[in-house]
Amino acid sequence: MSTYIVFTREETLDQKELDTYFSLVAETFEGHPIKPIVAYGAQKALEGNEPEGIVIVEFPSRETALAWYDGDAYRKVREHRFLGAKYRATLVEGV
C-alpha cells in the first residue's frame, strides 16, 4: 500500500540551515523508491492557519518510507531541517 510522508513547515528559524538542507536532501533519495508529489506549491488554507509550505513524498510501503526517513543519509541531513525551521512530519498510509 502506498505510504506518504507529509512535511509541513510551520515557521522558518534559520534560512541558512534550510538552504543547507535543501542542497543535500536530494542525495538521500538515492537507492530509495521515493516519488515527490508536492513540493512547496501554491496553497490556500481552507481551515486553520496556513503553513509556510508543504512537501509530500510517496513510497511503495510504510517500511520503505521508514527505511529512508530513519536511514543514515537522511538522519544526518535532517538535522539541518530541525535547526532551520519548525516542521511537522506525518507518515500516512494511502487507500
Phi, psi and omega in degrees: 000132179302142179230144184237147167247125180252118176257123180242114179274120182267320185201128176282134179250322184210101184298326180298318177295320177296318178299320176298313178303310182298327181285340184252337191297322182300327179298332182285347180285338184303128179084002180241141180278070184254137180232111176294133179252315181224137178215090175056040177284174177301141183217160175216119179290127176264334177214143177075187181284142178281127177286166177290329180185160182225138173232134176233127176238144184251143176229158179291338183202168175300319182296318180289326177295314181289330177298321177288308186299320182266000180290157183305315185298310182289324179303320180292316184287322185295341176302326177292324177293318179300321179282334186274335185195163171269121180236158162247136175237125184232128174266128182221135179273143179281183180256000000 
